[in-house]
């Protein structure tokens, strides 16, 4: 029975497909990547993850719910009402962060809040502004308020040290960078 032959990837000489190295140039005779066991394990994992994510395995909250009308069809999705926001000021958040950053994170991260503070800075590109303490003018703590393009016109009229109230969700809490909030509305 004749051995299967293939060409060497380096010099082009015909060699036995079972040979570990080329007898002509000494180059290694590598197995194609798709013939390696770990390649197929990775492919299967990627496929499983893709199927799981397409079946709604993500944790993204839904803000609408479809309803069924009398004829059995569906009507347009209706907004699910948001809960009342937790009313806070920046100093309450800063005190919690200073006392215990881990507890502050577990208490406030992901919370829907109405937050009041003093305007400390506005990003020149209009992506965010920051709120500082209402009472301590020397505080370095801030709440970074991420805004949308639609909210930029409102923020453009603000002045430093102005008291501002925002409604939104706290998306990040950190002992160094303070709080980050995704702003829904500005009062």
C-alpha positions as CSV (number, residue, x, y, z in Angstrom):
1,X,0.0,0.0,0.0
2,X,1.5,3.3,-1.1
3,X,1.9,6.1,1.4
4,X,-0.2,9.3,0.8
5,X,1.9,12.1,-0.5
6,X,1.6,15.8,-0.1
7,X,3.7,18.9,-0.9
8,X,6.0,20.5,1.8
9,X,4.7,23.9,2.7
10,X,8.2,25.3,2.7
11,X,10.1,23.8,-0.2
12,X,7.3,22.2,-2.3
13,X,9.0,18.7,-2.3
14,X,6.6,15.7,-2.2
15,X,6.7,14.0,1.2
16,X,4.7,11.4,3.0
17,X,1.6,12.9,4.7
18,X,2.5,11.1,8.0
19,X,6.1,12.5,8.1
20,X,6.8,14.9,11.0
21,X,9.5,16.9,9.0
22,X,10.4,17.3,5.3
23,X,13.5,15.1,4.4
24,X,14.5,17.8,1.9
25,X,14.5,21.0,3.9
26,X,13.8,19.9,7.5
27,X,10.6,22.0,7.9
28,X,7.9,20.7,10.2
29,X,5.0,19.1,8.6
30,X,2.2,20.8,10.5
31,X,-1.4,19.5,10.6
32,X,-3.9,22.0,9.3
33,X,-5.7,23.9,12.0
34,X,-9.1,22.5,11.2
35,X,-7.7,19.0,12.0
36,X,-6.7,19.9,15.5
37,X,-9.1,18.8,18.4
38,X,-9.0,22.2,20.2
39,X,-10.1,24.0,17.0
40,X,-13.4,22.1,17.0
41,X,-13.9,22.7,20.7
42,X,-13.6,26.5,20.1
43,X,-16.0,26.2,17.1
44,X,-18.6,24.4,19.2
45,X,-18.3,26.9,22.1
46,X,-18.8,29.8,19.8
47,X,-21.8,28.2,18.2
48,X,-23.4,27.4,21.6
49,X,-22.8,31.0,22.7
50,X,-24.3,32.3,19.5
51,X,-27.4,30.2,19.9
52,X,-27.8,31.1,23.5
53,X,-27.6,34.8,22.8
54,X,-30.0,34.6,19.9
55,X,-32.5,32.8,22.1
56,X,-32.6,35.7,24.6
57,X,-30.0,34.6,27.0
58,X,-28.9,38.2,27.5
59,X,-29.8,40.3,30.5
60,X,-31.1,43.3,28.6
61,X,-34.3,44.6,30.3
62,X,-37.3,45.0,28.1
63,X,-39.2,48.3,28.3
64,X,-42.1,47.2,26.1
65,X,-44.6,44.4,26.2
66,X,-46.7,43.3,23.3
67,X,-50.4,42.8,23.9
68,X,-53.1,40.8,22.1
69,X,-56.2,42.4,20.7
70,X,-59.7,40.9,20.4
71,X,-59.0,39.4,17.0
72,X,-56.0,37.5,18.2
73,X,-53.4,39.8,16.6
74,X,-51.0,41.9,18.4
75,X,-51.2,45.6,19.0
76,X,-48.2,47.9,19.1
77,X,-46.0,47.5,22.2
78,X,-46.8,49.5,25.2
79,X,-44.3,51.2,27.5
80,X,-43.9,49.6,30.9
81,X,-44.0,52.4,33.5
82,X,-40.8,53.1,35.3
83,X,-40.7,53.0,39.0
84,X,-40.5,56.2,41.0
85,X,-36.9,57.3,41.2
86,X,-35.0,57.3,44.5
87,X,-34.6,61.0,45.5
88,X,-30.9,61.7,46.5
89,X,-28.4,64.5,46.5
90,X,-24.7,64.1,45.6
91,X,-23.5,64.5,49.2
92,X,-25.5,61.4,50.2
93,X,-23.8,59.4,47.5
94,X,-20.3,60.8,48.4
95,X,-20.8,60.0,52.1
96,X,-21.8,56.4,51.2
97,X,-18.8,56.0,48.9
98,X,-16.4,57.3,51.6
99,X,-17.9,55.1,54.3
100,X,-17.7,51.8,52.2
101,X,-17.2,51.8,48.5
102,X,-18.3,48.1,48.2
103,X,-21.5,48.8,50.0
104,X,-22.1,52.0,48.1
105,X,-21.8,50.0,44.8
106,X,-24.2,47.3,45.9
107,X,-26.7,49.9,47.2
108,X,-26.7,52.3,44.3
109,X,-25.4,50.7,41.1
110,X,-28.3,50.0,38.8
111,X,-30.7,52.2,40.8
112,X,-33.1,54.6,39.1
113,X,-32.6,58.0,40.9
114,X,-33.5,61.6,40.9
115,X,-30.2,63.3,41.8
116,X,-29.4,66.9,42.7
117,X,-25.9,68.5,42.8
118,X,-23.9,71.5,41.8
119,X,-22.6,71.6,38.3
120,X,-18.8,71.3,38.4
121,X,-17.9,70.8,34.7
122,X,-19.2,70.3,31.2
123,X,-17.5,68.2,28.6
124,X,-16.6,70.3,25.5
125,X,-17.8,67.6,23.2
126,X,-21.2,67.5,24.9
127,X,-21.0,63.8,26.0
128,X,-21.3,64.5,29.8
129,X,-21.3,67.0,32.6
130,X,-20.4,66.4,36.2
131,X,-22.1,67.2,39.5
132,X,-20.2,67.9,42.7
133,X,-21.2,68.5,46.3
134,X,-24.0,70.8,47.3
135,X,-22.2,71.9,50.5
136,X,-18.5,71.2,50.2
137,X,-16.9,73.5,47.6
138,X,-13.5,71.7,48.1
139,X,-14.8,68.2,47.4
140,X,-13.1,66.3,44.5
141,X,-15.9,63.7,44.3
142,X,-18.1,63.9,41.2
143,X,-21.1,62.2,39.5
144,X,-20.4,61.9,35.8
145,X,-23.7,62.5,34.0
146,X,-23.7,60.9,30.5
147,X,-26.2,62.8,28.2
148,X,-27.7,62.3,24.8
149,X,-27.5,64.7,21.8
150,X,-31.0,65.8,22.5
151,X,-30.0,66.9,26.0
152,X,-27.0,68.9,24.8
153,X,-29.0,72.1,24.2
154,X,-30.3,72.1,27.8
155,X,-26.8,71.6,29.2
156,X,-25.3,74.3,26.9
157,X,-27.3,76.8,28.9
158,X,-25.9,75.7,32.3
159,X,-23.4,77.7,34.3
160,X,-20.8,76.4,36.8
161,X,-22.0,76.0,40.4
162,X,-25.6,75.9,39.2
163,X,-27.8,73.5,41.1
164,X,-29.0,70.7,38.7
165,X,-31.4,67.8,39.1
166,X,-31.2,64.8,36.8
167,X,-33.2,61.6,36.6
168,X,-31.6,58.4,35.4
169,X,-29.8,55.1,36.2
170,X,-26.5,54.9,38.1
171,X,-24.4,52.7,35.8
172,X,-21.1,52.7,37.7
173,X,-19.7,53.2,41.2
174,X,-16.0,53.5,41.9
175,X,-14.0,54.7,44.9
176,X,-11.6,56.7,42.6
177,X,-13.9,57.9,39.8
178,X,-17.1,58.3,41.8
179,X,-20.5,57.6,40.2
180,X,-21.7,57.5,36.6
181,X,-25.3,58.1,35.7
182,X,-27.1,57.6,32.4
183,X,-29.3,60.7,32.3
184,X,-32.9,60.2,31.1
185,X,-34.1,63.7,31.9
186,X,-32.9,67.0,33.3
187,X,-35.0,69.1,35.6
